[in-house]
Amino acid sequence: MALASTGESEAVADDAPLYEKVRHRLTTLVLERSLSDASPLPTEPRLMEMFGVSRGTLRRAIDEMVRDGLLSAEQGRGTFVNQEERVRRVVWERLRDAARPDSRFDLDLHDFVPDFNGGEEATKRVVALTEWKSAGTIFCAPDNSVERLRLAAIRAGKKILVPTYGLRRGFVHLDGNKIDEADAKHAATLDGMEKYGRRLGPGDLRNVGAIDLLVTGATAVTSDGRHIGGGQRYLALEWMMMLQLGIVHSNVPVVAVVHECQVVDEMVEAQADCLLSHIATNARMIDVWSPATDSHSNPAKKLRRVR
């Protein structure tokens, strides 16, 4: 089931070491489980019987999967699936047919959040939101799926704050009122934004003022509003940084732009980077939460509407 984009090959060579063959079969077994299944793997004796291998071979395969992040071994309790990593790999596989290749990373979805077929429709749904229309300053993730929204914000004369890739060069602050229409499209790209904006370090973020809205891509989202990133947790880091500096508060709306196949409806036991207010897909808008009815501090009471 897992292909190159998930870190696994489609097949294992006949002359591959036995532990690699076991690792491949066990990975397939793990990814074929229901995403709601949080039970431990079968016991070592059972797995040894299933795969017809020795304890040493099985343990080497499992150790490789633990190092790779797909499994975690808990002394005295058993071996468990890393739910977040499993969700990522399952969604990466679903997304391969809809994702648009990146000029640098092609379809290596480990390294970027892709744009996708139907992304234009998702963008229209975000621009129609009351929260978008009223926002003066918007945090825009550096994800490919959000580039059209960065462009829309610039053209609307809004200010945007964009993290550089991997936060290696801090943040870029752009003012749409100061960017000519002829330059807007280039300014919305990761390669062009530093030419038209102002680079900021973490200590400079207070100068941005209040953030009214966050828009982001995601590796996956749950229909109850959890954002699951690519593993680096950049959004969680950026959110906490801005929260501590006082330029966002817990009620600031957060919108994710994803393909419908990235929405996970199963009850997934995974830690979320942050809670979402809206999920815009190529097919629908999911309104998870509204500032008028609740707050992110009480996710159990969030309201959900689909339109």
C-alpha positions, 0 to 999 in steps of 0.5 A: 500500500505504501509507495515512494512518497511514504518512505516505502518501496512498492515491492521488496527485492527477492534478494533483500534481507529477511528482516526487510521483507518482514518490515515491508509486510508489517508496514502494509499490515499496519497501514491497512488497519482502520485509522480508529484502531489504536490497539497494540500489535499482536504479540511477538510469538504471534508475529513470529508465527505469522511471518515464519521468522525468528525472534531476532529477525522480527525484532530487527524489523520492528526496531527499524520501524520504531526508528522510522517513526511508524511504531513505538515500543512500550516496555511491558505494554507492547508495540503500538502504532504511531497514530499521527505517522500512520495518518500521514502515510495513509493520507499521502497515499490517498493524495498522490493522484490529486496532488500537484508536483512541486518544482523542487520536491516533485511528489515527495510529500515528506518535504512539502504540503502540496497544492491539489486539483480543485484547490481553486474551489477551496480558495473561493470558499475561504475568500467568501468567509466573513472572517476573511473579508474582515481580516486586516492582517492574516498569517499565511502558511508557506504551503503550496495549497495556500499560495492563491490565498496569499495572492488574494490577500495581497490583491485585497490590500491586506497585510500578511505574515508568512514563515519562511520555509522551515523558519530558516529565515524567520518570517516575511511581512507583506503589505498588499497596499504597497505591492503593485498588481504587476508584482502581486503574483510573484510576491505571493510565491515563496521565492518572490515574497522576500523581494516585496516584503520585510524579513522579521525575526521572532523578536520583531513579530510584535511590530506586526500587530494583531493577527486576525486570521490564520490560513494553512495547509495540512498533511491531514485534518480531522473533521472535528478540527484537528490539524496534523502537519508533516511531523516538524510541527512548524505550525504549532511552534509558530502558533505558540510563538505568536501567542506568547508575543500577544499577536494572536489569541486563543479565539483567532480563527484558523482555516485549513485548505486541503483536498477532500481526501485529506479529511479524516473522519475516523476517530483518530487518536493523534495530537493536533498541531492546533484546532481549526475553525474551518476546513475548506476542501475542493468539495465543501466547507466544514465549519468546525467552530465559531468565535461567537459560540465557543473558544479553542480552549473548550474543543469538546463544545465546538459546533460543526456545520457542513455546507 
